[in-house]
Amino acid sequence: MYTYNSKVIKAGRGWTDSNGVKHPSNWMRWTAEEKTAMGLTWVDDPVPFDSRFYWSAGDPKAIADVTEEDGSVTKGLKSVAIEQTKVTAGSLLASTDWYIVREQETGEATPTDVLNYRATVRTASGAIESAIAACTTHEAFIALYAVPVDADGVPTGNAPINDWPEV
């Protein structure tokens, strides 16, 4: 991308330099020498990165909690993911909580399929949390988000971090 005084100049759009000179929208047709003479500078596009795992290209987020010099703690990827797993489990269980409340209040039994589903959600939550806790490297943590695929690239299941039971 081209910049002028650190400002991105978009292709196909006119721009005004610091002297107030308006340049046409076809400035991309200028030669490299003409662009340089007008003060334009080529800057490579930033390397794409996944903001779930990196602060910026080549700057990974810590997987473990970090205690700062002032004593504050910045949560690492593992802590954040475990918290999210607990929130997801709670959300999945919330839709059937009324069965449990009803049983407590009226004595009417909760259906077995509901109890089985709730147990499966808790088991899945435990397995996901254990997988997160077992990660010792950034690469291992990122692998939890990889969806398994067959030889044709067709998904064959859920990513380990999202392996929840169906309702």
Buried (B, 14 or more C-beta within 10 A) or exposed (E): EBEBEEEEBEEEEEBEBEEEEEBEEEBBEBEEEEBEEBBBEEEEEEEEBEEEBBEEEEEBBBBEEEEEEEEEEEBBBBBBBBEEBEEBBEEBBEEBEEBBEEBEEEEEEBEEEBBEBBEBBEEBBEEBBEBBEEBEEBEEBBBBBEEEEEEEEEEEEEBBBBBBEEE
